[in-house]
């Protein structure tokens, strides 16, 4: 059940959190409202993206830690941007999701990792700037829609592998890598060897790229 302050926009809640030194009570109440409003969403995201790696108790703890990080880092969020409540909700959840993903990655900091691919498949999908001139003219929102529809065409195993490996995607790295421990957990869950996981991932990326390119071509010629 949503708290009484549910009619307060997300950005206003974050603003109050950021002003915690001036009014601790208001900041604490705003955090509680934000927690109740988005807690279930973040639990679903964590379970979907990292369920292969974490037990339910660990997921619950990680989500709580993400909200604590959000409270401490509220001042870094641009709550002054003027946008509709639905947009505020989306931006707030994206922010919380990023905090959560960073906490997962931090847990593997300094551990050995393994190579995922030796090509630029994921870079071509994620960054059309390096693609053809026609691709760079396609709105990012349209590419995102095609990416989402393409994911639905993949098998459950392919989707699980892509979600898991994308959690460790680093846009500034030429070759993507994944912590060895995370790969081992994924391997055990899927009953697939790490080499098979790499091959399945590569095939899934090719399917996604073909789906996106074919549909972009059809829109241009249609």
FENQUI-V847055 format. One record per helix or strand. SS is the DSSP state (2 for helix, 1 for strand). FROM is the first residue (numbers start at 1). TO is the last residue. Records with the same first field share a line. If there is no record, write none. Layout:
BEGIN
SS = FROM-TO + FROM-TO
END
This chain:
BEGIN
2 = 4-7 + 10-18 + 24-50 + 56-72 + 74-76 + 85-106 + 121-126 + 128-130 + 133-136 + 140-151 + 156-166 + 180-190 + 194-221
1 = 113-115 + 177-179
END
